[in-house]
Amino acid sequence: MQRCDALARHSELPGGLTRVFLSPEGRAAGGAVLGWMREAGMQARLDAIGNVVGRYEGTRPGLPCLMLGSHLDTVRDAGKYDGMLGVVSAIECVHALNSRRQRLPFAIEVVGFGDEEGVRFGTTLLGSRAIAGTLDPKILETKDIGGTSIADALRGFGLDPEELASVKRKSGEVLAYAELHIEQGPVLEAEGLPVGVVTAINGFSRLRVVLRGEAGHAGTVPMGLRRDALAAAAECILAVEKIGKGHPELVATVGRIEAKPGAINVIPGEVQFSVDVRAPQDGLREQALAEVRERIGKISRQREVESKVESLQDFGSSACAPWLMRQLERAVEAQGVRVRRLPSGAGHDGMAVKALADIAMLFVRCKGGISHNPAESITEEDAAAGVRSFFSFIENFNAVPA
């Protein structure tokens, strides 16, 4: 808990927490984590995409690893446990093994992923996709709002984008991936349980929408002759919301919008906004995406504005492996806690790592189900229940699916 507090102090936001990918604050947080990894008995390094990686050897050097971890970047005005709890908990578990001079029949690798949230570049899961070998090198051309590309940001961070291929793990090097994470929802609190075993991570799709109308003087252009891109965007956003409400397992969000030229006395001529659609079934998500595109097109034609809808990312739903879930469940039961299975509505690095190895997740209860918010909170008792369960899972991990 103290280490989560310490990481939260590495922030570009005074009095709050914002830490984006390849930022000075990210460098400081990564440096702290590297130090903690080494104190715990791991060899630690920064890889070519900016992941913080620690390795604790097994009974002999070079064994395949059980990979643990979470992310170190945050959303804007974030809470201090989303991502960070999973990283520091995994380090603490390794520290416990090392303090006993205990080696396991497999290695352990702890990863603090560099870019799960995607705040700076509008991408996501860069670090975990690089490890899984599914990151298209072309994505390094993506630029942030200031015009800096990912490749240039890596160079500025002291990393070499030409070495990206070195991050990829070979098949068989990773036995499984497991992550401890706050729930980010209210289910465990409602049922009075400190932890829960995740069944699957919902799939998500992200779109960038650009509407182009015609800028004009706010005082001289009659209402009936306007091609107001922002008014059209407002109608599109309400349509997205309505589509999201059309199924109980579907959510749809517009989280970012920018109007140009952005003057108080000018009719907006261009608007860009994001769309985020999530669902546990890929078919439901794809159906909603098609409806979003259709509605945006129809509204644009009616309002005589041009529309362009660009797909930014698509991740299918990611099921957790039953053989790993069973091992997590035994670890939870060993702490005297009733097992509760539940899905994750939020995305996680496991969605990318699944291309490399089977995945599992353990949720820890958070107050009010609040996340991505400074009010994000967990109790020390729940954190302890999560770490003890996670340690039991690690110590008794059986790499052979049963």
N, C-alpha and C positions, 0 to 999 in steps of 0.2 A: 504494500500500500504506500509505503514511503517512496519507493522507486517510481510508482505511478505519479505521485506528487512531484518528484524531481523531474520527470520527463515533461510534465505539464508546464514547467517553468521555461522550457525551450519553445518559445512562441513569438510570432511576429505581432501578436495582438496584445497590447498592454491590458492587464487585468482579465485576460481571457486566453483561449487556446486556439491558435491557428498555426499549423505546421505543414507546409506543402512540400511536394517532391523536389529534391535537389536544391533546397534552400539553405541558407546559413543555419537556420534553426534545426533543419533536418540533419545537417552535419554535426551540430552539437549533441543532438539526441542520439545519433548513431555512435558518436564517440563515447558517450556514457554507457551505452549498451555494450559496445566492444569491451570496455573496461570490466563491466559486470560479468560478461562471458568468461573473460580470462581469469577473474577472481574465482569463478565457479569451476575452473579446471579445464576449460575448453580452449582450443586453438581458434582464434577469431580473426575475421578479415571482412573487408568490404569488397563485394564482387563488382563486375563491370557494369551492372545496371543500377547499382546503389543499394542492393540488399545487404544487410548486416548478417553475417553467417558465422555461427559458432559450431565447432564439432568436438564431441566427446567420444573418444574411441571405445570400442568394445573390448572383449577379452583378448583380441589381437588387432593390430592396426589394419585398416582397409576394409573392414566388414561393411556390408550394406547398412543403411541407416533407417531408423525411425525418425521421420522429419516432424518437427513441432514448430509452432510459431504463430505469428499474426503480423499485423502491419504497424508501422511507426508514423505514417503520415496521418493527417486528420482532415476533417471537413473544416469549414470556417466557423469560428465561434463554437468549438467542439467541447465535448466532455472529455475527461481524462482517463477513461477506462476502455473505451472502444479501441480495440487493437492492442494497446499497450499492456493491458492485463494479461493477454495471452503470451506476449513476449516475455515479460518479467516472471510470470508463473513458470514457464518452461525453463528459464534460467535457474529459478529457485529449485526446481525438481532435479536438475543436473547437479546443482550445488549440494543437494542432500545426498545424492549418490557419491559424489566425489569426497564429501566429508567422511563417508564410511569406507572410502577406498573400494567402492563397489563398481565392478565392470559387468556389463550385460553381454549376452551372446549376439549383440548387434551394436552398431554405433548409434549415437543420437546427434542429430543436427538441429539446431535452433535457428530459425530465420526470422529476422525483423524485416518484412517486405517493405520495399521503398515506395510503392505507389499503388495502394489499393483503392483509395478514394477517388483519384482522378481529378482533383480540384484544379490543379495548375494547367494541365494540358487538355482537359476534357476527355481523357482516356481513363482506363482503369485496369487494375491487375497487371501492370507492366512487369513488376518484379517476379510475380508468380508465373506469368506466361513465359518469361525468359527462362526460368528454371525448368518449366515443362517443355520448352523447345517449340512453343506455338506462337511466339512473338514475331510478327512480320517486321523485318528490318526497316521497311518503308515507313513504319510508324515513327521512326526517329526524326522524320522531317516535320512532324506536327509541331506547331508553334503555340506558345502561350499568348496571353493578351498583349504582352509587350513585344512580341515578334521574335522571341528567343525559341529556337527549336530544341527538341529533346536532345538531339546530338550535341548542340552547342552547350546546353546546360550540363550535360555529362562531362564535356571537356572542361567547363568552368569549375566543375566539382573535383577535377583531377582524375577523371575516369576516361577510358578510351572506348568510344562507341564501336570501333573496329573489332573490339574483343568481345562483343555481345555473344557470339557463338560459344564462348568458353563458359558461360553461365549454365548452359543446358546440361541437364543430368542424363546419363544413359539409362536405358531400361535395366532394371535390376539393382541399380544403385540405391533406390529408395523403396523400402519395404511397404511403407504406408505413410500417410500424413494425418496428423491429428492436431486439432486446434481448440483451445479453451477461449471462450468469448462471452461477453455479456449478452443476455438474451435480446435486448433491444425491443422487447415487447412485454405485455402484461400477464402472460399465461402463468408463469411460475409463481409470481406474486399472488395471483388470484387463487392458486391451489396450495399456497403455503409451503412451497418446495424450494430449497436453495439451488438445486441444479436440475438439468434436464438433458436428455440424450437426443441429438438432432437426427432426424430421419432423412432430410433432403434440403437442399438450398434452392429456393425458387429461381427460375430463369428470369432474365431481364433483357430488354431491348432499349436502346437509346437513339433518339432521332435529333437532328438539327433541322429546324424549319426556318426558311427565309421567305418573307413576304415583301414584295416590292410594289408600292403604289406610286404616288406622286407627291413630293413635298410642295408646300405652298404656304402663302401668308395666312395666318390664322384669322385675320380680320377681313380679308378681301375675297376669299373663295367661298361661295355659297355652299351650304351643307349638301345640297343635292348634286353638286358637281365635284365633290371630293372623292379621291381615291386614297383614303386614310389607312395606311398599313397597320397602325396600332389598333384602330377600331376593329379591323378585320382579325388581328391577332387575338383581341379580347374575345371575340366570338368563337374563334378556334379553341382557345383555352377552355372556355366553358363546355365546348363539345368534347374535348379530351376528358374533362371531369365527368361528364355524363356517361361517356363510354366506360370509364373506370368504375362507375357505380352500377354498371349493368350486370355484374356477376359478383357474388360474395367473395370469391377467391382472387379477384382481379384488382389491381391498383394501377392508376395512371396519374402521373404528376408532371406539371410544368414547373421546373425549379429555377429557371434562369431566363431572363428576357432583356433585350437591349433594343432601344428605339433610336433611330437616326433621322435627322441630325441632332435631336435631343435638346431643342430650344423651346422655351415656353410659348413662343409666338409663331411656331412653325408646325404645320401639319406633318406628322411623321411620314416620311417617304419609304423607309425600310425598317423592318423589324426582324430580329432573329430571336428564336426561343427554343428551348430544349423540351423534349418529351421523354419521359421514363415510364415504361410499361413493364409490369411484373406479374407473374402468375406461376403456380406450381405445375401446371400442365402446359407444355409447349404449344399444343394446338390452340388452347384458349388465348395465350399471349399472341400468337400469330394472327388469329382472327381479329383480336382487338387492334393490332397494328394496321391491318388492312382497313378496318373501319376508320381509324384515325386518319389515314392517308385519304380515304374517300371523302370524309367530312371536310378536311382542310381544302381539298380540291374544289368541292362544291361551294364552300363559303367564299373562296377566292374568286371563283367565276362570278358569283352573285355580286361581289363587291368590286369587281373589275381590278383586281390586283393579281400580280404574278406570284406563283408559289413554287418553291423548291423544297422537297423533303429528302434529306440525306440520312442514310443509316450510319450511325457512329459505331454501335456495338450490338452484338447479339450473343447472348450466352444462354444455352438451354439449361433446363433444370438439372441439378446435379444430385443424384441419390447418394447417400452415405452407404458404405459397404456393410451389409448385415453382419459379417464376421467381426468387423471392428466394433459395430454397435453392441454386439453381445459382450465383447470384452469390456467396453465402457460401462455397460449395465452392471456387470459383476463388480466392477470397481466402485460404482455408486452404492450398490447394495452392501458392499463391505463397510461402508461408512454409516450403515443403518438408515439410509434414505430410500424412500419409495421411488422407483424408476418411473419417470414420465417421458414419453417420447413426444417430440413436437418438431414441426418444420421450421426452417428459417426463411422469413420473408425478406431479409436483407442479403445482399451478396457478400461473398467472402473469398479469400485467396484459394480456398479449396476448390472452387469452381474451375480454376485454371490448372491447379496441381493434379486434378482428376485425370487429365490427359496422360499423366506420368505414373500415378499410383492410386490405389484406393484411398478414400478419405473418411474421416470421422470428426465429429465436433461435440463438445460438451458446453452447454450453456450455463451461465451463472445468473441468478436472479438479479434484476436491477430495479430500483425503486420507481414505481409508477410506470414501468416499461419505457422510461424516457431515455433516448439516446440522441446523438448528434445535437447536443444541447448542453450548455454549461451546468444544467441541473442534473445531469447524468450522475447516478450515485449507486454504490453498492455498500453492503456492510462488511466489516472485517470477518464476521462469522460466515457469511456466504462465500467470501473469497477463500477462506480457509477450507470450507467444504469442497469447493471446486478444485483447489490445489491438491488436497489430500486424495480426492477421487482420481485426479489426473495422474498423480504420482503412483497410485496403486495400479492404474492402467499401464503406465510405462514399465514399472518394475516387473509386472506379470505378463507383459506383452508377448504374445505367441504369433510369430510371423507366418505360421501355416494356417490358412483359413480352415475353420472347423465347421 
